[in-house]
Amino acid sequence: MNLNERQDYFGQTVNIASRVQGLATSRSILATAPVVDNPRSASLLGSNGQKPVAQSHALRGIAAEVAVYEIPEAPARRRAQRDSSTDPPNRNVTAKARRPTAAQRSRNDTMRARMGLAGS
């Protein structure tokens, strides 16, 4: 991976990451072998009961096929979603978004000014 004077990253690592991101569908998590094989990642996945599923993909700009792992949703989360799907809808939730308070608007204006986005 390289960095140029405009702070743009480029190289094979960035290219692979971009191609793998393009494979992902809504709510899916994909990773390559170096991420899944990392001891900290493996420990985290194992402690959550998640076993990555390997798939082989041909990625544009990469000579060999790349092993891409789909990381399944954690079992506890799947159970919680399944259980909540039978609950009646919450009648206390309003569809209308709340307006920001004066303090929040002031803080937002300050951040916009600092970022050079005043007036947007």
DAGIUR-V520011 format. One line per field, one symbol per residue. phi: phi as a letter, one per 20 degrees, with the letter a starting at -180 (. if undefined). Layout:
phi: ???
This chain:
phi: .ccefeleebpfffffgfffgfffdgmdcdbeggffefgffffffffemddgdfcdcedgndfefdfddeefffgffffffffffefffffeeeeefeffffffffffffffffemdgnd
